[in-house]
Structures are given as C-alpha cells and as structure tokens.
C-alpha cells in the first residue's frame, strides 16, 4: 500500500475540492482518509440520473439522515465523487454549507464543465487540493527511473508489468468520457489529431499556428484545445521568466502533459531507453512532475517558470521563486562543457540567481565554474522532497 503525500485534513472543518487527473487515486485516498463519510458516486448511472433529474434530492436525502428539516446540529462529511457530472448539485451544496453542519469533499477530474455552465463554485467557501500521479518519494524503494519514464505516474500503470494496453485504454476513455460525453468539443477525430500534435511538442514552447497546421484547425481552436487539456488536468503551462531582464527573453509559455506514458503512447516513442534521444524529453517531463507535485504538497506554491534568451538557443528548464533556484535537466550520464552554456549565460544575465543546478545521471556530485552544481537525479529528488532545494 503506497502512502500518498497529499495531506488532506484529518478533521474536516471546511469543505474542499479535490482535483486530479483521471486514475490518480483520488477515490482511494478519500476512502482511506474518511472511511465513515457519506459517499455519493456520480460515476454510477442511477446516482447521476437521480441528481440530474432533481438536484434537490441531495438536500432532501441528507436532511432525512438527520431527521430534521431545519438547522442541523450533527456534523458529517459528504464525499461527492465526479462532481463535474452534475454541476447543479453545487447550489445544493452551497445551501447545505450555509444552513447545516455538513462539510463536503467535492472530487473531480475537470472543472471545465462547471465553469462553462456557470456552476456555483462556492465563492471561496471551499478549499482546493490537487492530487498528482505517483512521485519518487511516494514510491520509495519501489521507484525506478526507467520504469517511471515508460509506465508513467498513474498508480495502476506504474505497478503493471505490461502498461501499454492500460495507457491506450486510458487515452480512449479520456476521449470518450471526459471529452465526448461532456460535450467539450465538436469533433473527436480533430481533437485526437490535436492530442498527438500536442504530445509531439511536449516540453516545448507552444506555437499555436504550428499545432493548428498539424491538425488542420484554426489557431484559436488549437488554443482552446490546449485550455481543455489544462481544465481536464491532462497538462499545464509553464510560463516564461521575464522579470527585470537586461536583454530580450522569450515570453511564450511551454506546455507539459501530466503523464509521460500518455505522451509516449501518443507520440509513438516506443520504449524509452535511458541515454537515448527520446529519453531527454521524458526525463525533463518527469522532473517537472516532481517539482510541481512538491510545490503543491508542501504548500509552498513558489513561482515556477523557465528562461530563454531571445534569438539564441540558451534556455534553462526551470526557474524557482524569482531566480532563487535555476535548474537545467540533462539525461546525460557524463556532463561536458556544452551542457553548461545556457547556465553560464543565465548567470551572466542574472547575477542575483542564488543557486544553479544541473540535474543529470552522473553518479558523483561536483561544482563547475564555481557555482553550477552537477547533481545526480537521485540526490536531487531526495533534497527536493526533504525541503532542501527551496
């Protein structure tokens, strides 16, 4: 049994949303944390239909449990799983929060339908948590770099001996259940083409025109499709670092898919072999995943961006907290001078940068140029989750 590092409150005194990509383990985590909660699972068709027909059934049923129709004096936690499937329930939840002692955990994999329908998002009355796929720290001794770059971060996939079929099914379910059934797009084939194009440009600067040309849609449509990936938690933007730069820097964002195995499947990479050309992107994607997960679970919420000097190839993968830490990622097992050029340029243009790191597959830690730390990835992730990086 893996221990997840997202710390939900032991005693729920405020209602909260729990978001996370499909199959990250949200329902399992909630069952483990709150075994006595009232659970409403909107994946069950009979449940979903009953609340779609009359959202007020939620209020009536919960009040009936107490036996009163007025102010409720007995507290209780109600988990509503896949809440995005019946947005109107949120009005009932709002009323119950205001007029009872019920607290709610509202769990889902997409807030898009809620936003599009103008659903009541509780106006700051609910906290927000996010569950990511598995991290190296959660896996502990079960962690393997080659496994995670090939199997991805979803618990069922990582632990499988043969995850390829599971990943294909995951993508198909995403298209049919998350996209088609929720009516988020008009054409599944065009969105499927877009998914493949987005996977091929994973970890790269977003160029909406190029993506649009690749999948035969208009650039505004490509931009909207990227937003669907964000809203359904299948990917996220990484903004450019632009603060107080001496020279012109790139301002366009990069994009990272939420699971490297999904990218591998869509981009037809085949098996990732450490040190291969394909492993570079996969390795960078994984480090991004670890940094984002730690950022949320630690509740430090530091700024996260990348830096690139305009008109050059000089780029540094991750900038944490306004140049507090700069991190370059290389899958190489032996770092040479050409791997350090972008970091030297960043130091020259941003002398205030506090700490500069190159994360790689070397086995020994060392310092280059008086400031650049060459760090084996095993040490980096141990320090990251130990709170020693930031």
C-alpha beads as a LAMMPS data file, in Angstrom:
LAMMPS data file: protein, C-alpha beads

390 atoms
389 bonds

1 atom types
1 bond types

-500.0 500.0 xlo xhi
-500.0 500.0 ylo yhi
-500.0 500.0 zlo zhi

Masses

1 110.0

Atoms # bond

1 1 1 0.000 0.000 0.000
2 1 1 1.570 3.264 -1.136
3 1 1 1.313 6.288 1.136
4 1 1 0.295 9.416 -0.761
5 1 1 1.973 12.672 0.222
6 1 1 -1.046 14.937 -0.264
7 1 1 -2.095 15.846 3.252
8 1 1 -5.859 16.204 3.490
9 1 1 -7.248 17.493 6.812
10 1 1 -7.832 14.776 9.410
11 1 1 -10.793 16.622 10.873
12 1 1 -12.724 18.373 8.140
13 1 1 -13.786 21.785 9.374
14 1 1 -14.084 23.368 5.932
15 1 1 -15.497 21.926 2.729
16 1 1 -12.963 21.370 -0.040
17 1 1 -12.473 20.442 -3.673
18 1 1 -10.104 17.623 -4.562
19 1 1 -8.999 17.757 -8.192
20 1 1 -6.684 15.446 -10.057
21 1 1 -6.293 13.714 -13.435
22 1 1 -8.246 10.546 -14.042
23 1 1 -6.946 7.467 -12.179
24 1 1 -4.502 9.288 -9.922
25 1 1 -6.122 7.623 -6.912
26 1 1 -8.443 10.348 -5.600
27 1 1 -11.264 7.983 -4.605
28 1 1 -8.867 5.546 -2.911
29 1 1 -7.243 8.377 -0.966
30 1 1 -10.622 9.666 0.211
31 1 1 -11.756 6.194 1.297
32 1 1 -8.552 5.785 3.301
33 1 1 -8.791 9.241 4.895
34 1 1 -12.540 9.285 5.556
35 1 1 -13.892 5.735 5.914
36 1 1 -17.070 6.953 7.687
37 1 1 -18.019 9.633 5.150
38 1 1 -21.279 9.587 3.206
39 1 1 -20.230 8.843 -0.394
40 1 1 -22.152 9.882 -3.497
41 1 1 -20.538 8.408 -6.599
42 1 1 -21.712 10.129 -9.774
43 1 1 -19.941 7.532 -11.909
44 1 1 -22.899 5.289 -11.053
45 1 1 -25.531 5.949 -13.699
46 1 1 -28.513 5.585 -11.317
47 1 1 -26.981 8.107 -8.930
48 1 1 -26.144 10.530 -11.705
49 1 1 -29.606 10.341 -13.308
50 1 1 -31.405 10.878 -9.991
51 1 1 -29.479 14.063 -9.259
52 1 1 -29.671 15.311 -12.837
53 1 1 -33.457 14.998 -12.698
54 1 1 -33.686 16.763 -9.342
55 1 1 -30.543 18.207 -7.735
56 1 1 -32.678 18.974 -4.692
57 1 1 -32.613 15.268 -3.885
58 1 1 -29.196 15.839 -2.331
59 1 1 -30.585 18.251 0.245
60 1 1 -33.669 16.108 0.932
61 1 1 -31.666 12.914 1.380
62 1 1 -29.059 14.455 3.659
63 1 1 -31.652 16.179 5.814
64 1 1 -33.545 12.900 6.083
65 1 1 -30.449 11.271 7.576
66 1 1 -30.688 13.676 10.484
67 1 1 -34.461 13.594 10.705
68 1 1 -34.830 17.374 10.718
69 1 1 -35.597 19.934 8.036
70 1 1 -34.217 22.950 9.838
71 1 1 -30.766 23.768 11.143
72 1 1 -28.744 20.572 11.574
73 1 1 -26.771 20.096 14.756
74 1 1 -24.981 16.839 13.884
75 1 1 -21.826 17.238 11.775
76 1 1 -20.974 14.913 8.907
77 1 1 -18.715 14.667 5.880
78 1 1 -20.177 14.067 2.436
79 1 1 -17.924 12.996 -0.447
80 1 1 -19.312 13.713 -3.919
81 1 1 -17.181 11.894 -6.489
82 1 1 -17.015 13.187 -10.092
83 1 1 -18.948 16.308 -9.083
84 1 1 -18.468 17.864 -12.535
85 1 1 -21.029 15.426 -13.945
86 1 1 -23.918 17.221 -12.170
87 1 1 -22.913 20.901 -11.836
88 1 1 -26.310 21.920 -10.407
89 1 1 -25.517 19.985 -7.223
90 1 1 -23.206 22.794 -6.207
91 1 1 -26.147 25.097 -5.476
92 1 1 -27.477 22.488 -3.066
93 1 1 -24.016 22.068 -1.552
94 1 1 -23.822 25.831 -1.078
95 1 1 -27.145 25.868 0.754
96 1 1 -26.145 22.972 2.979
97 1 1 -22.817 24.598 3.862
98 1 1 -24.680 27.749 4.904
99 1 1 -27.550 26.055 6.715
100 1 1 -26.166 22.866 8.203
101 1 1 -23.120 21.354 9.792
102 1 1 -22.410 19.123 6.825
103 1 1 -18.993 19.510 5.228
104 1 1 -18.266 18.405 1.690
105 1 1 -15.387 16.954 -0.270
106 1 1 -16.104 17.626 -3.933
107 1 1 -13.923 15.382 -6.048
108 1 1 -13.373 15.549 -9.801
109 1 1 -11.051 15.390 -12.774
110 1 1 -12.272 18.501 -14.582
111 1 1 -13.656 21.896 -13.608
112 1 1 -14.330 22.803 -17.248
113 1 1 -17.990 21.839 -17.350
114 1 1 -18.557 23.620 -14.063
115 1 1 -17.062 26.814 -15.481
116 1 1 -18.879 26.534 -18.811
117 1 1 -22.275 26.036 -17.181
118 1 1 -21.704 28.871 -14.743
119 1 1 -21.940 26.441 -11.850
120 1 1 -21.664 27.694 -8.303
121 1 1 -18.010 27.205 -7.286
122 1 1 -18.891 28.156 -3.694
123 1 1 -17.310 31.601 -3.757
124 1 1 -14.301 30.853 -1.588
125 1 1 -16.233 28.690 0.866
126 1 1 -14.243 25.591 -0.125
127 1 1 -10.521 24.902 -0.017
128 1 1 -8.747 23.401 -3.040
129 1 1 -6.399 20.415 -3.128
130 1 1 -4.840 18.646 -6.103
131 1 1 -3.618 15.060 -6.349
132 1 1 -0.870 14.274 -8.843
133 1 1 0.350 10.959 -10.184
134 1 1 2.887 8.997 -8.164
135 1 1 6.137 10.688 -7.188
136 1 1 9.540 9.216 -6.446
137 1 1 9.107 9.990 -2.748
138 1 1 5.793 8.131 -2.563
139 1 1 7.253 5.119 -4.363
140 1 1 10.273 4.936 -2.063
141 1 1 12.278 1.777 -2.695
142 1 1 9.838 0.806 -5.471
143 1 1 10.989 3.802 -7.540
144 1 1 12.806 3.117 -10.804
145 1 1 13.683 5.880 -13.258
146 1 1 13.371 3.633 -16.307
147 1 1 10.028 2.308 -15.073
148 1 1 8.516 5.710 -14.394
149 1 1 9.650 7.083 -17.781
150 1 1 7.926 4.165 -19.511
151 1 1 4.957 3.364 -17.278
152 1 1 4.133 6.923 -16.236
153 1 1 2.814 8.223 -12.920
154 1 1 -0.638 6.674 -12.568
155 1 1 -0.620 4.023 -9.793
156 1 1 -2.233 1.226 -11.795
157 1 1 0.048 1.846 -14.773
158 1 1 3.269 2.161 -12.800
159 1 1 2.643 -1.084 -10.924
160 1 1 1.664 -3.043 -14.045
161 1 1 4.046 -5.441 -15.784
162 1 1 2.531 -4.501 -19.148
163 1 1 1.115 -0.960 -19.045
164 1 1 0.856 -0.264 -22.808
165 1 1 -2.714 -1.560 -23.090
166 1 1 -3.739 0.316 -19.958
167 1 1 -2.340 3.576 -21.348
168 1 1 -4.164 3.080 -24.662
169 1 1 -7.409 2.439 -22.772
170 1 1 -6.777 5.498 -20.609
171 1 1 -6.469 7.734 -23.682
172 1 1 -9.584 6.190 -25.249
173 1 1 -11.585 6.657 -22.027
174 1 1 -10.382 10.236 -21.774
175 1 1 -11.617 10.966 -25.303
176 1 1 -14.979 9.235 -24.901
177 1 1 -15.838 10.040 -21.275
178 1 1 -14.016 13.255 -20.437
179 1 1 -14.281 14.926 -23.832
180 1 1 -17.132 13.485 -25.925
181 1 1 -19.691 12.722 -23.200
182 1 1 -19.158 16.096 -21.554
183 1 1 -19.611 17.833 -24.916
184 1 1 -16.364 19.784 -24.686
185 1 1 -15.626 19.671 -28.436
186 1 1 -17.467 19.173 -31.732
187 1 1 -15.106 16.743 -33.456
188 1 1 -13.391 13.842 -31.666
189 1 1 -11.159 12.992 -34.710
190 1 1 -9.793 16.544 -34.862
191 1 1 -9.210 16.593 -31.122
192 1 1 -7.420 13.245 -31.398
193 1 1 -5.140 14.759 -34.048
194 1 1 -4.545 17.704 -31.751
195 1 1 -3.633 15.373 -28.856
196 1 1 -0.955 13.704 -30.976
197 1 1 0.434 17.076 -32.107
198 1 1 0.477 18.354 -28.511
199 1 1 2.307 15.197 -27.385
200 1 1 4.963 15.633 -30.067
201 1 1 5.613 19.169 -28.807
202 1 1 5.527 18.238 -25.107
203 1 1 8.068 20.225 -23.004
204 1 1 8.428 22.762 -25.843
205 1 1 7.345 26.373 -26.356
206 1 1 3.740 26.466 -27.542
207 1 1 3.246 27.631 -31.126
208 1 1 -0.487 27.642 -31.768
209 1 1 -0.120 28.214 -35.503
210 1 1 2.186 25.229 -35.996
211 1 1 -0.062 22.982 -33.920
212 1 1 -3.118 24.229 -35.805
213 1 1 -1.464 23.495 -39.141
214 1 1 -0.502 19.992 -37.984
215 1 1 -4.080 19.063 -37.077
216 1 1 -5.970 21.171 -39.667
217 1 1 -7.756 23.541 -37.304
218 1 1 -7.643 27.314 -36.795
219 1 1 -5.082 28.706 -34.303
220 1 1 -7.856 29.897 -31.925
221 1 1 -9.206 26.327 -31.917
222 1 1 -5.758 24.953 -31.095
223 1 1 -5.510 27.426 -28.221
224 1 1 -8.931 26.349 -26.958
225 1 1 -7.911 22.693 -27.179
226 1 1 -4.857 23.396 -25.030
227 1 1 -7.158 25.008 -22.483
228 1 1 -9.242 21.822 -22.456
229 1 1 -6.086 19.889 -21.513
230 1 1 -5.469 22.344 -18.678
231 1 1 -9.064 22.248 -17.432
232 1 1 -9.180 18.439 -17.533
233 1 1 -5.802 18.328 -15.759
234 1 1 -4.077 16.463 -18.578
235 1 1 -1.464 19.184 -18.955
236 1 1 -0.227 22.552 -17.716
237 1 1 1.530 25.642 -18.997
238 1 1 4.971 26.657 -17.763
239 1 1 5.294 30.452 -18.104
240 1 1 8.460 32.210 -19.236
241 1 1 10.573 34.112 -16.732
242 1 1 10.504 37.752 -17.833
243 1 1 11.119 39.781 -14.694
244 1 1 13.694 42.617 -14.968
245 1 1 15.759 41.125 -17.767
246 1 1 18.686 43.034 -19.269
247 1 1 18.152 41.538 -22.703
248 1 1 15.082 40.375 -24.587
249 1 1 13.783 36.973 -23.499
250 1 1 11.147 34.659 -24.909
251 1 1 7.728 35.335 -23.367
252 1 1 5.683 32.428 -24.776
253 1 1 4.814 29.593 -22.408
254 1 1 5.891 25.957 -22.646
255 1 1 3.471 23.074 -22.167
256 1 1 3.858 19.831 -20.224
257 1 1 1.484 16.894 -20.392
258 1 1 0.574 15.476 -16.985
259 1 1 1.749 11.911 -17.638
260 1 1 4.840 10.862 -19.573
261 1 1 3.394 7.463 -20.582
262 1 1 0.452 9.199 -22.273
263 1 1 2.964 11.294 -24.228
264 1 1 4.981 8.199 -25.142
265 1 1 1.868 6.493 -26.485
266 1 1 0.524 9.470 -28.436
267 1 1 3.938 10.390 -29.869
268 1 1 4.698 6.723 -30.715
269 1 1 8.050 6.891 -28.943
270 1 1 8.301 3.200 -28.221
271 1 1 10.208 2.095 -25.142
272 1 1 12.306 4.822 -23.536
273 1 1 15.939 3.745 -23.157
274 1 1 17.989 5.881 -20.780
275 1 1 20.510 7.944 -22.708
276 1 1 18.550 7.825 -25.968
277 1 1 17.375 10.954 -27.755
278 1 1 13.777 10.288 -26.678
279 1 1 14.753 9.956 -23.030
280 1 1 15.781 13.620 -22.790
281 1 1 12.235 14.947 -23.098
282 1 1 10.825 12.193 -20.917
283 1 1 13.407 12.901 -18.192
284 1 1 12.627 16.639 -18.269
285 1 1 8.891 15.903 -18.103
286 1 1 9.395 13.726 -15.035
287 1 1 11.478 16.343 -13.203
288 1 1 8.748 18.900 -13.968
289 1 1 6.201 16.492 -12.474
290 1 1 8.247 16.082 -9.288
291 1 1 8.767 19.837 -8.869
292 1 1 5.066 20.618 -9.400
293 1 1 3.897 17.882 -7.056
294 1 1 6.274 19.004 -4.306
295 1 1 5.182 22.628 -4.850
296 1 1 1.558 21.682 -4.156
297 1 1 2.026 19.066 -1.439
298 1 1 4.428 21.255 0.549
299 1 1 2.011 24.188 0.119
300 1 1 4.952 26.462 -0.633
301 1 1 3.446 27.439 -4.014
302 1 1 6.626 29.104 -5.234
303 1 1 6.709 30.662 -8.708
304 1 1 7.752 28.176 -11.374
305 1 1 8.898 29.225 -14.848
306 1 1 11.585 28.693 -17.498
307 1 1 14.112 31.108 -19.019
308 1 1 15.145 31.528 -22.639
309 1 1 17.191 34.302 -24.241
310 1 1 15.566 35.545 -27.438
311 1 1 17.412 34.901 -30.700
312 1 1 19.625 32.220 -29.140
313 1 1 19.456 28.578 -28.111
314 1 1 20.191 29.485 -24.486
315 1 1 17.425 28.046 -22.322
316 1 1 17.190 26.880 -18.710
317 1 1 14.416 24.462 -17.895
318 1 1 13.135 25.614 -14.515
319 1 1 13.356 28.830 -12.509
320 1 1 12.040 28.642 -8.964
321 1 1 10.854 31.651 -6.998
322 1 1 12.303 34.648 -8.883
323 1 1 15.786 33.240 -9.501
324 1 1 16.122 31.631 -6.088
325 1 1 16.972 28.371 -7.867
326 1 1 17.751 27.686 -11.546
327 1 1 17.597 24.067 -12.722
328 1 1 18.757 22.586 -16.022
329 1 1 17.897 18.958 -16.771
330 1 1 20.056 16.622 -18.881
331 1 1 19.669 12.891 -19.291
332 1 1 23.400 12.524 -19.972
333 1 1 25.449 10.331 -17.636
334 1 1 28.543 12.469 -18.255
335 1 1 28.269 16.283 -18.306
336 1 1 30.568 18.206 -20.643
337 1 1 31.180 21.900 -21.262
338 1 1 28.476 22.284 -23.928
339 1 1 25.825 21.177 -21.444
340 1 1 26.631 24.198 -19.255
341 1 1 26.477 27.029 -21.801
342 1 1 22.903 28.090 -21.047
343 1 1 23.537 28.106 -17.308
344 1 1 26.626 30.281 -17.721
345 1 1 24.573 32.677 -19.857
346 1 1 21.792 32.794 -17.284
347 1 1 24.311 33.583 -14.524
348 1 1 25.803 36.353 -16.660
349 1 1 22.394 37.930 -17.324
350 1 1 21.025 37.255 -13.828
351 1 1 23.889 37.511 -11.332
352 1 1 21.386 37.551 -8.445
353 1 1 20.484 33.898 -9.044
354 1 1 21.062 32.212 -5.692
355 1 1 21.545 28.588 -6.690
356 1 1 22.275 26.940 -10.047
357 1 1 21.846 23.197 -10.590
358 1 1 22.212 20.726 -13.429
359 1 1 20.302 17.513 -12.730
360 1 1 21.606 14.506 -14.637
361 1 1 22.559 10.822 -14.473
362 1 1 26.117 11.330 -13.265
363 1 1 26.928 9.379 -10.115
364 1 1 29.056 11.949 -8.250
365 1 1 28.140 15.452 -7.194
366 1 1 30.530 18.254 -8.114
367 1 1 30.795 22.011 -8.779
368 1 1 31.602 23.581 -12.157
369 1 1 32.593 27.211 -12.736
370 1 1 32.474 27.982 -9.038
371 1 1 28.672 27.992 -8.908
372 1 1 26.992 25.303 -11.008
373 1 1 26.115 22.200 -9.003
374 1 1 26.181 18.983 -11.043
375 1 1 23.665 16.832 -9.149
376 1 1 22.754 13.155 -9.663
377 1 1 18.979 12.914 -10.049
378 1 1 18.719 10.590 -7.023
379 1 1 20.229 13.280 -4.785
380 1 1 18.103 15.992 -6.367
381 1 1 14.778 14.289 -5.687
382 1 1 15.864 13.358 -2.147
383 1 1 16.747 17.008 -1.440
384 1 1 13.599 18.293 -3.159
385 1 1 11.281 16.150 -1.028
386 1 1 13.420 16.826 2.014
387 1 1 12.737 20.552 1.616
388 1 1 16.402 21.341 0.936
389 1 1 16.045 22.811 -2.575
390 1 1 13.514 25.515 -1.734

Bonds

1 1 1 2
2 1 2 3
3 1 3 4
4 1 4 5
5 1 5 6
6 1 6 7
7 1 7 8
8 1 8 9
9 1 9 10
10 1 10 11
11 1 11 12
12 1 12 13
13 1 13 14
14 1 14 15
15 1 15 16
16 1 16 17
17 1 17 18
18 1 18 19
19 1 19 20
20 1 20 21
21 1 21 22
22 1 22 23
23 1 23 24
24 1 24 25
25 1 25 26
26 1 26 27
27 1 27 28
28 1 28 29
29 1 29 30
30 1 30 31
31 1 31 32
32 1 32 33
33 1 33 34
34 1 34 35
35 1 35 36
36 1 36 37
37 1 37 38
38 1 38 39
39 1 39 40
40 1 40 41
41 1 41 42
42 1 42 43
43 1 43 44
44 1 44 45
45 1 45 46
46 1 46 47
47 1 47 48
48 1 48 49
49 1 49 50
50 1 50 51
51 1 51 52
52 1 52 53
53 1 53 54
54 1 54 55
55 1 55 56
56 1 56 57
57 1 57 58
58 1 58 59
59 1 59 60
60 1 60 61
61 1 61 62
62 1 62 63
63 1 63 64
64 1 64 65
65 1 65 66
66 1 66 67
67 1 67 68
68 1 68 69
69 1 69 70
70 1 70 71
71 1 71 72
72 1 72 73
73 1 73 74
74 1 74 75
75 1 75 76
76 1 76 77
77 1 77 78
78 1 78 79
79 1 79 80
80 1 80 81
81 1 81 82
82 1 82 83
83 1 83 84
84 1 84 85
85 1 85 86
86 1 86 87
87 1 87 88
88 1 88 89
89 1 89 90
90 1 90 91
91 1 91 92
92 1 92 93
93 1 93 94
94 1 94 95
95 1 95 96
96 1 96 97
97 1 97 98
98 1 98 99
99 1 99 100
100 1 100 101
101 1 101 102
102 1 102 103
103 1 103 104
104 1 104 105
105 1 105 106
106 1 106 107
107 1 107 108
108 1 108 109
109 1 109 110
110 1 110 111
111 1 111 112
112 1 112 113
113 1 113 114
114 1 114 115
115 1 115 116
116 1 116 117
117 1 117 118
118 1 118 119
119 1 119 120
120 1 120 121
121 1 121 122
122 1 122 123
123 1 123 124
124 1 124 125
125 1 125 126
126 1 126 127
127 1 127 128
128 1 128 129
129 1 129 130
130 1 130 131
131 1 131 132
132 1 132 133
133 1 133 134
134 1 134 135
135 1 135 136
136 1 136 137
137 1 137 138
138 1 138 139
139 1 139 140
140 1 140 141
141 1 141 142
142 1 142 143
143 1 143 144
144 1 144 145
145 1 145 146
146 1 146 147
147 1 147 148
148 1 148 149
149 1 149 150
150 1 150 151
151 1 151 152
152 1 152 153
153 1 153 154
154 1 154 155
155 1 155 156
156 1 156 157
157 1 157 158
158 1 158 159
159 1 159 160
160 1 160 161
161 1 161 162
162 1 162 163
163 1 163 164
164 1 164 165
165 1 165 166
166 1 166 167
167 1 167 168
168 1 168 169
169 1 169 170
170 1 170 171
171 1 171 172
172 1 172 173
173 1 173 174
174 1 174 175
175 1 175 176
176 1 176 177
177 1 177 178
178 1 178 179
179 1 179 180
180 1 180 181
181 1 181 182
182 1 182 183
183 1 183 184
184 1 184 185
185 1 185 186
186 1 186 187
187 1 187 188
188 1 188 189
189 1 189 190
190 1 190 191
191 1 191 192
192 1 192 193
193 1 193 194
194 1 194 195
195 1 195 196
196 1 196 197
197 1 197 198
198 1 198 199
199 1 199 200
200 1 200 201
201 1 201 202
202 1 202 203
203 1 203 204
204 1 204 205
205 1 205 206
206 1 206 207
207 1 207 208
208 1 208 209
209 1 209 210
210 1 210 211
211 1 211 212
212 1 212 213
213 1 213 214
214 1 214 215
215 1 215 216
216 1 216 217
217 1 217 218
218 1 218 219
219 1 219 220
220 1 220 221
221 1 221 222
222 1 222 223
223 1 223 224
224 1 224 225
225 1 225 226
226 1 226 227
227 1 227 228
228 1 228 229
229 1 229 230
230 1 230 231
231 1 231 232
232 1 232 233
233 1 233 234
234 1 234 235
235 1 235 236
236 1 236 237
237 1 237 238
238 1 238 239
239 1 239 240
240 1 240 241
241 1 241 242
242 1 242 243
243 1 243 244
244 1 244 245
245 1 245 246
246 1 246 247
247 1 247 248
248 1 248 249
249 1 249 250
250 1 250 251
251 1 251 252
252 1 252 253
253 1 253 254
254 1 254 255
255 1 255 256
256 1 256 257
257 1 257 258
258 1 258 259
259 1 259 260
260 1 260 261
261 1 261 262
262 1 262 263
263 1 263 264
264 1 264 265
265 1 265 266
266 1 266 267
267 1 267 268
268 1 268 269
269 1 269 270
270 1 270 271
271 1 271 272
272 1 272 273
273 1 273 274
274 1 274 275
275 1 275 276
276 1 276 277
277 1 277 278
278 1 278 279
279 1 279 280
280 1 280 281
281 1 281 282
282 1 282 283
283 1 283 284
284 1 284 285
285 1 285 286
286 1 286 287
287 1 287 288
288 1 288 289
289 1 289 290
290 1 290 291
291 1 291 292
292 1 292 293
293 1 293 294
294 1 294 295
295 1 295 296
296 1 296 297
297 1 297 298
298 1 298 299
299 1 299 300
300 1 300 301
301 1 301 302
302 1 302 303
303 1 303 304
304 1 304 305
305 1 305 306
306 1 306 307
307 1 307 308
308 1 308 309
309 1 309 310
310 1 310 311
311 1 311 312
312 1 312 313
313 1 313 314
314 1 314 315
315 1 315 316
316 1 316 317
317 1 317 318
318 1 318 319
319 1 319 320
320 1 320 321
321 1 321 322
322 1 322 323
323 1 323 324
324 1 324 325
325 1 325 326
326 1 326 327
327 1 327 328
328 1 328 329
329 1 329 330
330 1 330 331
331 1 331 332
332 1 332 333
333 1 333 334
334 1 334 335
335 1 335 336
336 1 336 337
337 1 337 338
338 1 338 339
339 1 339 340
340 1 340 341
341 1 341 342
342 1 342 343
343 1 343 344
344 1 344 345
345 1 345 346
346 1 346 347
347 1 347 348
348 1 348 349
349 1 349 350
350 1 350 351
351 1 351 352
352 1 352 353
353 1 353 354
354 1 354 355
355 1 355 356
356 1 356 357
357 1 357 358
358 1 358 359
359 1 359 360
360 1 360 361
361 1 361 362
362 1 362 363
363 1 363 364
364 1 364 365
365 1 365 366
366 1 366 367
367 1 367 368
368 1 368 369
369 1 369 370
370 1 370 371
371 1 371 372
372 1 372 373
373 1 373 374
374 1 374 375
375 1 375 376
376 1 376 377
377 1 377 378
378 1 378 379
379 1 379 380
380 1 380 381
381 1 381 382
382 1 382 383
383 1 383 384
384 1 384 385
385 1 385 386
386 1 386 387
387 1 387 388
388 1 388 389
389 1 389 390
